[in-house]
Amino acid sequence: MNEQVEQYWHEFCVKNKIAPSELDEAFAFGNTKQMADELADLVKRGIKTATTSLYDPSDSLAQVGKYCIILNGSDEPVCVIQNKVCEIMPFKQVSQEHAYHEGEGDRTYASWRKAHVDFFTKECEQEGLAPFSEYTLVVCEVFSKVN
C-alpha cells in the first residue's frame, strides 16, 4: 500500500473510529487505467454497489463487514466501501438484480452479460485458465460506499 493510501485509511479510521485492522484491501476495478477510473467513479457516485470476478481458489475472498479502499487508475484512493455479501456461483446463476447493481453500461442484464462474457473470456485466456463458460465459477460481491 502506498503512502497516500495509508494516509487516506488512517484519516478514515480516525474520523469514523474504526480500527486500522478492519481494512480488507485497497484495489482498483478492471484491467486498464480507463476502466479503473470509470468504475471508481461509479462507486464514488453510489451507482456501483456490486461486482463480479472470476473465482480463484488461491485468492482470499472479500470478508463481509470489512472495508476496502477503491483506487482509481493512478492508484489514488477514491472512496471506502464496506463488504456486505460475498458468494461463489456459476456464471449462469448471476441474477439480473446483481447485474443492475454493478451499475455499468445501460444497467440491463443483456449489456452486463455481454461485457462480462467478453471480459472473462479474455481473462481466462490471458491467465491460462480453462476456457470461460456458463459454468465457470465467479465471485459476486455486494458492498456499500461509506466514504
MODELLER restraints for C-alpha pairs under 7 A, 6 or more apart:
rsr = mdl.restraints
at = mdl.atoms
rsr.add(forms.Gaussian(group=physical.xy_distance, feature=features.Distance(at['CA:5:A'], at['CA:76:A']), mean=6.79, stdev=0.5))
rsr.add(forms.Gaussian(group=physical.xy_distance, feature=features.Distance(at['CA:5:A'], at['CA:77:A']), mean=5.88, stdev=0.5))
rsr.add(forms.Gaussian(group=physical.xy_distance, feature=features.Distance(at['CA:8:A'], at['CA:77:A']), mean=6.99, stdev=0.5))
rsr.add(forms.Gaussian(group=physical.xy_distance, feature=features.Distance(at['CA:13:A'], at['CA:19:A']), mean=6.22, stdev=0.5))
rsr.add(forms.Gaussian(group=physical.xy_distance, feature=features.Distance(at['CA:13:A'], at['CA:20:A']), mean=6.20, stdev=0.5))
rsr.add(forms.Gaussian(group=physical.xy_distance, feature=features.Distance(at['CA:22:A'], at['CA:66:A']), mean=5.32, stdev=0.5))
rsr.add(forms.Gaussian(group=physical.xy_distance, feature=features.Distance(at['CA:22:A'], at['CA:67:A']), mean=6.04, stdev=0.5))
rsr.add(forms.Gaussian(group=physical.xy_distance, feature=features.Distance(at['CA:23:A'], at['CA:66:A']), mean=5.94, stdev=0.5))
rsr.add(forms.Gaussian(group=physical.xy_distance, feature=features.Distance(at['CA:23:A'], at['CA:67:A']), mean=4.82, stdev=0.5))
rsr.add(forms.Gaussian(group=physical.xy_distance, feature=features.Distance(at['CA:23:A'], at['CA:68:A']), mean=5.82, stdev=0.5))
rsr.add(forms.Gaussian(group=physical.xy_distance, feature=features.Distance(at['CA:24:A'], at['CA:63:A']), mean=6.79, stdev=0.5))
rsr.add(forms.Gaussian(group=physical.xy_distance, feature=features.Distance(at['CA:24:A'], at['CA:66:A']), mean=5.61, stdev=0.5))
rsr.add(forms.Gaussian(group=physical.xy_distance, feature=features.Distance(at['CA:24:A'], at['CA:67:A']), mean=5.48, stdev=0.5))
rsr.add(forms.Gaussian(group=physical.xy_distance, feature=features.Distance(at['CA:24:A'], at['CA:68:A']), mean=5.48, stdev=0.5))
rsr.add(forms.Gaussian(group=physical.xy_distance, feature=features.Distance(at['CA:25:A'], at['CA:68:A']), mean=4.99, stdev=0.5))
rsr.add(forms.Gaussian(group=physical.xy_distance, feature=features.Distance(at['CA:25:A'], at['CA:69:A']), mean=6.50, stdev=0.5))
rsr.add(forms.Gaussian(group=physical.xy_distance, feature=features.Distance(at['CA:26:A'], at['CA:68:A']), mean=5.38, stdev=0.5))
rsr.add(forms.Gaussian(group=physical.xy_distance, feature=features.Distance(at['CA:26:A'], at['CA:69:A']), mean=4.39, stdev=0.5))
rsr.add(forms.Gaussian(group=physical.xy_distance, feature=features.Distance(at['CA:26:A'], at['CA:70:A']), mean=5.93, stdev=0.5))
rsr.add(forms.Gaussian(group=physical.xy_distance, feature=features.Distance(at['CA:26:A'], at['CA:71:A']), mean=6.76, stdev=0.5))
rsr.add(forms.Gaussian(group=physical.xy_distance, feature=features.Distance(at['CA:27:A'], at['CA:69:A']), mean=6.41, stdev=0.5))
rsr.add(forms.Gaussian(group=physical.xy_distance, feature=features.Distance(at['CA:27:A'], at['CA:70:A']), mean=5.45, stdev=0.5))
rsr.add(forms.Gaussian(group=physical.xy_distance, feature=features.Distance(at['CA:27:A'], at['CA:71:A']), mean=5.49, stdev=0.5))
rsr.add(forms.Gaussian(group=physical.xy_distance, feature=features.Distance(at['CA:28:A'], at['CA:36:A']), mean=5.52, stdev=0.5))
rsr.add(forms.Gaussian(group=physical.xy_distance, feature=features.Distance(at['CA:28:A'], at['CA:70:A']), mean=5.74, stdev=0.5))
rsr.add(forms.Gaussian(group=physical.xy_distance, feature=features.Distance(at['CA:28:A'], at['CA:71:A']), mean=4.65, stdev=0.5))
rsr.add(forms.Gaussian(group=physical.xy_distance, feature=features.Distance(at['CA:28:A'], at['CA:72:A']), mean=5.87, stdev=0.5))
rsr.add(forms.Gaussian(group=physical.xy_distance, feature=features.Distance(at['CA:28:A'], at['CA:73:A']), mean=6.80, stdev=0.5))
rsr.add(forms.Gaussian(group=physical.xy_distance, feature=features.Distance(at['CA:29:A'], at['CA:36:A']), mean=4.96, stdev=0.5))
rsr.add(forms.Gaussian(group=physical.xy_distance, feature=features.Distance(at['CA:29:A'], at['CA:39:A']), mean=6.31, stdev=0.5))
rsr.add(forms.Gaussian(group=physical.xy_distance, feature=features.Distance(at['CA:30:A'], at['CA:36:A']), mean=5.40, stdev=0.5))
rsr.add(forms.Gaussian(group=physical.xy_distance, feature=features.Distance(at['CA:33:A'], at['CA:73:A']), mean=4.00, stdev=0.5))
rsr.add(forms.Gaussian(group=physical.xy_distance, feature=features.Distance(at['CA:33:A'], at['CA:74:A']), mean=6.94, stdev=0.5))
rsr.add(forms.Gaussian(group=physical.xy_distance, feature=features.Distance(at['CA:34:A'], at['CA:73:A']), mean=6.42, stdev=0.5))
rsr.add(forms.Gaussian(group=physical.xy_distance, feature=features.Distance(at['CA:36:A'], at['CA:72:A']), mean=5.24, stdev=0.5))
rsr.add(forms.Gaussian(group=physical.xy_distance, feature=features.Distance(at['CA:36:A'], at['CA:73:A']), mean=4.78, stdev=0.5))
rsr.add(forms.Gaussian(group=physical.xy_distance, feature=features.Distance(at['CA:37:A'], at['CA:72:A']), mean=4.72, stdev=0.5))
rsr.add(forms.Gaussian(group=physical.xy_distance, feature=features.Distance(at['CA:37:A'], at['CA:73:A']), mean=5.13, stdev=0.5))
rsr.add(forms.Gaussian(group=physical.xy_distance, feature=features.Distance(at['CA:40:A'], at['CA:70:A']), mean=6.37, stdev=0.5))
rsr.add(forms.Gaussian(group=physical.xy_distance, feature=features.Distance(at['CA:40:A'], at['CA:71:A']), mean=6.59, stdev=0.5))
rsr.add(forms.Gaussian(group=physical.xy_distance, feature=features.Distance(at['CA:40:A'], at['CA:72:A']), mean=5.70, stdev=0.5))
rsr.add(forms.Gaussian(group=physical.xy_distance, feature=features.Distance(at['CA:40:A'], at['CA:78:A']), mean=6.73, stdev=0.5))
rsr.add(forms.Gaussian(group=physical.xy_distance, feature=features.Distance(at['CA:42:A'], at['CA:48:A']), mean=5.16, stdev=0.5))
rsr.add(forms.Gaussian(group=physical.xy_distance, feature=features.Distance(at['CA:42:A'], at['CA:103:A']), mean=6.96, stdev=0.5))
rsr.add(forms.Gaussian(group=physical.xy_distance, feature=features.Distance(at['CA:43:A'], at['CA:49:A']), mean=6.52, stdev=0.5))
rsr.add(forms.Gaussian(group=physical.xy_distance, feature=features.Distance(at['CA:43:A'], at['CA:145:A']), mean=6.96, stdev=0.5))
rsr.add(forms.Gaussian(group=physical.xy_distance, feature=features.Distance(at['CA:44:A'], at['CA:78:A']), mean=6.84, stdev=0.5))
rsr.add(forms.Gaussian(group=physical.xy_distance, feature=features.Distance(at['CA:44:A'], at['CA:79:A']), mean=6.07, stdev=0.5))
rsr.add(forms.Gaussian(group=physical.xy_distance, feature=features.Distance(at['CA:46:A'], at['CA:145:A']), mean=6.57, stdev=0.5))
rsr.add(forms.Gaussian(group=physical.xy_distance, feature=features.Distance(at['CA:47:A'], at['CA:103:A']), mean=5.30, stdev=0.5))
rsr.add(forms.Gaussian(group=physical.xy_distance, feature=features.Distance(at['CA:48:A'], at['CA:101:A']), mean=5.86, stdev=0.5))
rsr.add(forms.Gaussian(group=physical.xy_distance, feature=features.Distance(at['CA:48:A'], at['CA:102:A']), mean=4.81, stdev=0.5))
rsr.add(forms.Gaussian(group=physical.xy_distance, feature=features.Distance(at['CA:48:A'], at['CA:103:A']), mean=4.45, stdev=0.5))
rsr.add(forms.Gaussian(group=physical.xy_distance, feature=features.Distance(at['CA:49:A'], at['CA:101:A']), mean=5.47, stdev=0.5))
rsr.add(forms.Gaussian(group=physical.xy_distance, feature=features.Distance(at['CA:49:A'], at['CA:102:A']), mean=5.83, stdev=0.5))
rsr.add(forms.Gaussian(group=physical.xy_distance, feature=features.Distance(at['CA:49:A'], at['CA:142:A']), mean=5.86, stdev=0.5))
rsr.add(forms.Gaussian(group=physical.xy_distance, feature=features.Distance(at['CA:49:A'], at['CA:143:A']), mean=5.27, stdev=0.5))
rsr.add(forms.Gaussian(group=physical.xy_distance, feature=features.Distance(at['CA:49:A'], at['CA:144:A']), mean=5.82, stdev=0.5))
rsr.add(forms.Gaussian(group=physical.xy_distance, feature=features.Distance(at['CA:50:A'], at['CA:98:A']), mean=6.71, stdev=0.5))
rsr.add(forms.Gaussian(group=physical.xy_distance, feature=features.Distance(at['CA:50:A'], at['CA:101:A']), mean=5.43, stdev=0.5))
rsr.add(forms.Gaussian(group=physical.xy_distance, feature=features.Distance(at['CA:50:A'], at['CA:102:A']), mean=4.61, stdev=0.5))
rsr.add(forms.Gaussian(group=physical.xy_distance, feature=features.Distance(at['CA:50:A'], at['CA:141:A']), mean=5.46, stdev=0.5))
rsr.add(forms.Gaussian(group=physical.xy_distance, feature=features.Distance(at['CA:50:A'], at['CA:142:A']), mean=4.26, stdev=0.5))
rsr.add(forms.Gaussian(group=physical.xy_distance, feature=features.Distance(at['CA:50:A'], at['CA:143:A']), mean=5.89, stdev=0.5))
rsr.add(forms.Gaussian(group=physical.xy_distance, feature=features.Distance(at['CA:51:A'], at['CA:102:A']), mean=5.52, stdev=0.5))
rsr.add(forms.Gaussian(group=physical.xy_distance, feature=features.Distance(at['CA:51:A'], at['CA:140:A']), mean=5.94, stdev=0.5))
rsr.add(forms.Gaussian(group=physical.xy_distance, feature=features.Distance(at['CA:51:A'], at['CA:141:A']), mean=5.34, stdev=0.5))
rsr.add(forms.Gaussian(group=physical.xy_distance, feature=features.Distance(at['CA:51:A'], at['CA:142:A']), mean=6.64, stdev=0.5))
rsr.add(forms.Gaussian(group=physical.xy_distance, feature=features.Distance(at['CA:52:A'], at['CA:138:A']), mean=6.48, stdev=0.5))
rsr.add(forms.Gaussian(group=physical.xy_distance, feature=features.Distance(at['CA:52:A'], at['CA:139:A']), mean=5.47, stdev=0.5))
rsr.add(forms.Gaussian(group=physical.xy_distance, feature=features.Distance(at['CA:52:A'], at['CA:140:A']), mean=4.59, stdev=0.5))
rsr.add(forms.Gaussian(group=physical.xy_distance, feature=features.Distance(at['CA:52:A'], at['CA:141:A']), mean=6.32, stdev=0.5))
rsr.add(forms.Gaussian(group=physical.xy_distance, feature=features.Distance(at['CA:53:A'], at['CA:138:A']), mean=5.46, stdev=0.5))
rsr.add(forms.Gaussian(group=physical.xy_distance, feature=features.Distance(at['CA:53:A'], at['CA:139:A']), mean=5.22, stdev=0.5))
rsr.add(forms.Gaussian(group=physical.xy_distance, feature=features.Distance(at['CA:53:A'], at['CA:140:A']), mean=6.81, stdev=0.5))
rsr.add(forms.Gaussian(group=physical.xy_distance, feature=features.Distance(at['CA:54:A'], at['CA:137:A']), mean=6.39, stdev=0.5))
rsr.add(forms.Gaussian(group=physical.xy_distance, feature=features.Distance(at['CA:54:A'], at['CA:138:A']), mean=4.40, stdev=0.5))
rsr.add(forms.Gaussian(group=physical.xy_distance, feature=features.Distance(at['CA:54:A'], at['CA:139:A']), mean=6.07, stdev=0.5))
rsr.add(forms.Gaussian(group=physical.xy_distance, feature=features.Distance(at['CA:55:A'], at['CA:137:A']), mean=5.46, stdev=0.5))
rsr.add(forms.Gaussian(group=physical.xy_distance, feature=features.Distance(at['CA:55:A'], at['CA:138:A']), mean=4.60, stdev=0.5))
rsr.add(forms.Gaussian(group=physical.xy_distance, feature=features.Distance(at['CA:55:A'], at['CA:139:A']), mean=5.41, stdev=0.5))
rsr.add(forms.Gaussian(group=physical.xy_distance, feature=features.Distance(at['CA:62:A'], at['CA:83:A']), mean=6.85, stdev=0.5))
rsr.add(forms.Gaussian(group=physical.xy_distance, feature=features.Distance(at['CA:62:A'], at['CA:86:A']), mean=6.40, stdev=0.5))
rsr.add(forms.Gaussian(group=physical.xy_distance, feature=features.Distance(at['CA:63:A'], at['CA:83:A']), mean=6.59, stdev=0.5))
rsr.add(forms.Gaussian(group=physical.xy_distance, feature=features.Distance(at['CA:64:A'], at['CA:83:A']), mean=4.82, stdev=0.5))
rsr.add(forms.Gaussian(group=physical.xy_distance, feature=features.Distance(at['CA:64:A'], at['CA:84:A']), mean=5.19, stdev=0.5))
rsr.add(forms.Gaussian(group=physical.xy_distance, feature=features.Distance(at['CA:64:A'], at['CA:85:A']), mean=5.98, stdev=0.5))
rsr.add(forms.Gaussian(group=physical.xy_distance, feature=features.Distance(at['CA:64:A'], at['CA:86:A']), mean=6.83, stdev=0.5))
rsr.add(forms.Gaussian(group=physical.xy_distance, feature=features.Distance(at['CA:65:A'], at['CA:82:A']), mean=6.07, stdev=0.5))
rsr.add(forms.Gaussian(group=physical.xy_distance, feature=features.Distance(at['CA:65:A'], at['CA:83:A']), mean=5.28, stdev=0.5))
rsr.add(forms.Gaussian(group=physical.xy_distance, feature=features.Distance(at['CA:65:A'], at['CA:84:A']), mean=6.03, stdev=0.5))
rsr.add(forms.Gaussian(group=physical.xy_distance, feature=features.Distance(at['CA:66:A'], at['CA:82:A']), mean=5.73, stdev=0.5))
rsr.add(forms.Gaussian(group=physical.xy_distance, feature=features.Distance(at['CA:66:A'], at['CA:83:A']), mean=5.74, stdev=0.5))
rsr.add(forms.Gaussian(group=physical.xy_distance, feature=features.Distance(at['CA:67:A'], at['CA:80:A']), mean=6.68, stdev=0.5))
rsr.add(forms.Gaussian(group=physical.xy_distance, feature=features.Distance(at['CA:67:A'], at['CA:81:A']), mean=5.59, stdev=0.5))
rsr.add(forms.Gaussian(group=physical.xy_distance, feature=features.Distance(at['CA:67:A'], at['CA:82:A']), mean=4.39, stdev=0.5))
rsr.add(forms.Gaussian(group=physical.xy_distance, feature=features.Distance(at['CA:67:A'], at['CA:83:A']), mean=6.18, stdev=0.5))
rsr.add(forms.Gaussian(group=physical.xy_distance, feature=features.Distance(at['CA:68:A'], at['CA:80:A']), mean=5.67, stdev=0.5))
rsr.add(forms.Gaussian(group=physical.xy_distance, feature=features.Distance(at['CA:68:A'], at['CA:81:A']), mean=5.35, stdev=0.5))
rsr.add(forms.Gaussian(group=physical.xy_distance, feature=features.Distance(at['CA:68:A'], at['CA:82:A']), mean=6.33, stdev=0.5))
rsr.add(forms.Gaussian(group=physical.xy_distance, feature=features.Distance(at['CA:69:A'], at['CA:77:A']), mean=6.34, stdev=0.5))
rsr.add(forms.Gaussian(group=physical.xy_distance, feature=features.Distance(at['CA:69:A'], at['CA:79:A']), mean=5.92, stdev=0.5))
rsr.add(forms.Gaussian(group=physical.xy_distance, feature=features.Distance(at['CA:69:A'], at['CA:80:A']), mean=4.57, stdev=0.5))
rsr.add(forms.Gaussian(group=physical.xy_distance, feature=features.Distance(at['CA:69:A'], at['CA:81:A']), mean=6.45, stdev=0.5))
rsr.add(forms.Gaussian(group=physical.xy_distance, feature=features.Distance(at['CA:70:A'], at['CA:77:A']), mean=5.87, stdev=0.5))
rsr.add(forms.Gaussian(group=physical.xy_distance, feature=features.Distance(at['CA:70:A'], at['CA:78:A']), mean=5.65, stdev=0.5))
rsr.add(forms.Gaussian(group=physical.xy_distance, feature=features.Distance(at['CA:70:A'], at['CA:79:A']), mean=5.48, stdev=0.5))
rsr.add(forms.Gaussian(group=physical.xy_distance, feature=features.Distance(at['CA:70:A'], at['CA:80:A']), mean=6.04, stdev=0.5))
rsr.add(forms.Gaussian(group=physical.xy_distance, feature=features.Distance(at['CA:71:A'], at['CA:77:A']), mean=4.50, stdev=0.5))
rsr.add(forms.Gaussian(group=physical.xy_distance, feature=features.Distance(at['CA:71:A'], at['CA:78:A']), mean=5.48, stdev=0.5))
rsr.add(forms.Gaussian(group=physical.xy_distance, feature=features.Distance(at['CA:72:A'], at['CA:78:A']), mean=6.40, stdev=0.5))
rsr.add(forms.Gaussian(group=physical.xy_distance, feature=features.Distance(at['CA:79:A'], at['CA:147:A']), mean=5.41, stdev=0.5))
rsr.add(forms.Gaussian(group=physical.xy_distance, feature=features.Distance(at['CA:80:A'], at['CA:145:A']), mean=5.97, stdev=0.5))
rsr.add(forms.Gaussian(group=physical.xy_distance, feature=features.Distance(at['CA:80:A'], at['CA:146:A']), mean=5.72, stdev=0.5))
rsr.add(forms.Gaussian(group=physical.xy_distance, feature=features.Distance(at['CA:80:A'], at['CA:147:A']), mean=5.12, stdev=0.5))
rsr.add(forms.Gaussian(group=physical.xy_distance, feature=features.Distance(at['CA:81:A'], at['CA:143:A']), mean=6.19, stdev=0.5))
rsr.add(forms.Gaussian(group=physical.xy_distance, feature=features.Distance(at['CA:81:A'], at['CA:144:A']), mean=5.35, stdev=0.5))
rsr.add(forms.Gaussian(group=physical.xy_distance, feature=features.Distance(at['CA:81:A'], at['CA:145:A']), mean=4.25, stdev=0.5))
rsr.add(forms.Gaussian(group=physical.xy_distance, feature=features.Distance(at['CA:81:A'], at['CA:146:A']), mean=5.37, stdev=0.5))
rsr.add(forms.Gaussian(group=physical.xy_distance, feature=features.Distance(at['CA:82:A'], at['CA:143:A']), mean=5.43, stdev=0.5))
rsr.add(forms.Gaussian(group=physical.xy_distance, feature=features.Distance(at['CA:82:A'], at['CA:144:A']), mean=5.40, stdev=0.5))
rsr.add(forms.Gaussian(group=physical.xy_distance, feature=features.Distance(at['CA:82:A'], at['CA:145:A']), mean=6.44, stdev=0.5))
rsr.add(forms.Gaussian(group=physical.xy_distance, feature=features.Distance(at['CA:82:A'], at['CA:146:A']), mean=6.67, stdev=0.5))
rsr.add(forms.Gaussian(group=physical.xy_distance, feature=features.Distance(at['CA:83:A'], at['CA:142:A']), mean=6.36, stdev=0.5))
rsr.add(forms.Gaussian(group=physical.xy_distance, feature=features.Distance(at['CA:83:A'], at['CA:143:A']), mean=4.48, stdev=0.5))
rsr.add(forms.Gaussian(group=physical.xy_distance, feature=features.Distance(at['CA:83:A'], at['CA:144:A']), mean=6.81, stdev=0.5))
rsr.add(forms.Gaussian(group=physical.xy_distance, feature=features.Distance(at['CA:84:A'], at['CA:142:A']), mean=5.43, stdev=0.5))
rsr.add(forms.Gaussian(group=physical.xy_distance, feature=features.Distance(at['CA:84:A'], at['CA:143:A']), mean=4.92, stdev=0.5))
rsr.add(forms.Gaussian(group=physical.xy_distance, feature=features.Distance(at['CA:85:A'], at['CA:141:A']), mean=5.33, stdev=0.5))
rsr.add(forms.Gaussian(group=physical.xy_distance, feature=features.Distance(at['CA:85:A'], at['CA:142:A']), mean=4.91, stdev=0.5))
rsr.add(forms.Gaussian(group=physical.xy_distance, feature=features.Distance(at['CA:85:A'], at['CA:143:A']), mean=6.85, stdev=0.5))
rsr.add(forms.Gaussian(group=physical.xy_distance, feature=features.Distance(at['CA:86:A'], at['CA:139:A']), mean=6.77, stdev=0.5))
rsr.add(forms.Gaussian(group=physical.xy_distance, feature=features.Distance(at['CA:86:A'], at['CA:140:A']), mean=5.74, stdev=0.5))
rsr.add(forms.Gaussian(group=physical.xy_distance, feature=features.Distance(at['CA:86:A'], at['CA:141:A']), mean=4.49, stdev=0.5))
rsr.add(forms.Gaussian(group=physical.xy_distance, feature=features.Distance(at['CA:86:A'], at['CA:142:A']), mean=6.66, stdev=0.5))
rsr.add(forms.Gaussian(group=physical.xy_distance, feature=features.Distance(at['CA:87:A'], at['CA:139:A']), mean=5.62, stdev=0.5))
rsr.add(forms.Gaussian(group=physical.xy_distance, feature=features.Distance(at['CA:87:A'], at['CA:140:A']), mean=5.23, stdev=0.5))
rsr.add(forms.Gaussian(group=physical.xy_distance, feature=features.Distance(at['CA:87:A'], at['CA:141:A']), mean=6.51, stdev=0.5))
rsr.add(forms.Gaussian(group=physical.xy_distance, feature=features.Distance(at['CA:88:A'], at['CA:137:A']), mean=6.49, stdev=0.5))
rsr.add(forms.Gaussian(group=physical.xy_distance, feature=features.Distance(at['CA:88:A'], at['CA:138:A']), mean=5.63, stdev=0.5))
rsr.add(forms.Gaussian(group=physical.xy_distance, feature=features.Distance(at['CA:88:A'], at['CA:139:A']), mean=4.54, stdev=0.5))
rsr.add(forms.Gaussian(group=physical.xy_distance, feature=features.Distance(at['CA:88:A'], at['CA:140:A']), mean=6.27, stdev=0.5))
rsr.add(forms.Gaussian(group=physical.xy_distance, feature=features.Distance(at['CA:89:A'], at['CA:137:A']), mean=5.32, stdev=0.5))
rsr.add(forms.Gaussian(group=physical.xy_distance, feature=features.Distance(at['CA:89:A'], at['CA:138:A']), mean=5.60, stdev=0.5))
rsr.add(forms.Gaussian(group=physical.xy_distance, feature=features.Distance(at['CA:89:A'], at['CA:139:A']), mean=6.60, stdev=0.5))
rsr.add(forms.Gaussian(group=physical.xy_distance, feature=features.Distance(at['CA:90:A'], at['CA:134:A']), mean=6.58, stdev=0.5))
rsr.add(forms.Gaussian(group=physical.xy_distance, feature=features.Distance(at['CA:90:A'], at['CA:135:A']), mean=4.74, stdev=0.5))
rsr.add(forms.Gaussian(group=physical.xy_distance, feature=features.Distance(at['CA:90:A'], at['CA:136:A']), mean=5.33, stdev=0.5))
rsr.add(forms.Gaussian(group=physical.xy_distance, feature=features.Distance(at['CA:90:A'], at['CA:137:A']), mean=4.35, stdev=0.5))
rsr.add(forms.Gaussian(group=physical.xy_distance, feature=features.Distance(at['CA:90:A'], at['CA:138:A']), mean=5.99, stdev=0.5))
rsr.add(forms.Gaussian(group=physical.xy_distance, feature=features.Distance(at['CA:91:A'], at['CA:134:A']), mean=5.24, stdev=0.5))
rsr.add(forms.Gaussian(group=physical.xy_distance, feature=features.Distance(at['CA:91:A'], at['CA:135:A']), mean=5.81, stdev=0.5))
rsr.add(forms.Gaussian(group=physical.xy_distance, feature=features.Distance(at['CA:91:A'], at['CA:136:A']), mean=5.73, stdev=0.5))
rsr.add(forms.Gaussian(group=physical.xy_distance, feature=features.Distance(at['CA:91:A'], at['CA:137:A']), mean=5.92, stdev=0.5))
rsr.add(forms.Gaussian(group=physical.xy_distance, feature=features.Distance(at['CA:91:A'], at['CA:138:A']), mean=5.80, stdev=0.5))
rsr.add(forms.Gaussian(group=physical.xy_distance, feature=features.Distance(at['CA:92:A'], at['CA:134:A']), mean=4.96, stdev=0.5))
rsr.add(forms.Gaussian(group=physical.xy_distance, feature=features.Distance(at['CA:92:A'], at['CA:135:A']), mean=6.45, stdev=0.5))
rsr.add(forms.Gaussian(group=physical.xy_distance, feature=features.Distance(at['CA:96:A'], at['CA:109:A']), mean=5.35, stdev=0.5))
rsr.add(forms.Gaussian(group=physical.xy_distance, feature=features.Distance(at['CA:99:A'], at['CA:107:A']), mean=6.97, stdev=0.5))
rsr.add(forms.Gaussian(group=physical.xy_distance, feature=features.Distance(at['CA:99:A'], at['CA:109:A']), mean=5.86, stdev=0.5))
rsr.add(forms.Gaussian(group=physical.xy_distance, feature=features.Distance(at['CA:99:A'], at['CA:112:A']), mean=6.00, stdev=0.5))
rsr.add(forms.Gaussian(group=physical.xy_distance, feature=features.Distance(at['CA:100:A'], at['CA:107:A']), mean=4.90, stdev=0.5))
rsr.add(forms.Gaussian(group=physical.xy_distance, feature=features.Distance(at['CA:100:A'], at['CA:108:A']), mean=6.29, stdev=0.5))
rsr.add(forms.Gaussian(group=physical.xy_distance, feature=features.Distance(at['CA:100:A'], at['CA:109:A']), mean=6.81, stdev=0.5))
rsr.add(forms.Gaussian(group=physical.xy_distance, feature=features.Distance(at['CA:105:A'], at['CA:111:A']), mean=6.67, stdev=0.5))
rsr.add(forms.Gaussian(group=physical.xy_distance, feature=features.Distance(at['CA:120:A'], at['CA:132:A']), mean=6.50, stdev=0.5))
rsr.add(forms.Gaussian(group=physical.xy_distance, feature=features.Distance(at['CA:121:A'], at['CA:131:A']), mean=6.82, stdev=0.5))
rsr.add(forms.Gaussian(group=physical.xy_distance, feature=features.Distance(at['CA:121:A'], at['CA:132:A']), mean=5.17, stdev=0.5))
rsr.add(forms.Gaussian(group=physical.xy_distance, feature=features.Distance(at['CA:124:A'], at['CA:130:A']), mean=6.47, stdev=0.5))
rsr.add(forms.Gaussian(group=physical.xy_distance, feature=features.Distance(at['CA:124:A'], at['CA:131:A']), mean=6.06, stdev=0.5))
rsr.add(forms.Gaussian(group=physical.xy_distance, feature=features.Distance(at['CA:124:A'], at['CA:132:A']), mean=6.20, stdev=0.5))
rsr.add(forms.Gaussian(group=physical.xy_distance, feature=features.Distance(at['CA:125:A'], at['CA:131:A']), mean=6.85, stdev=0.5))
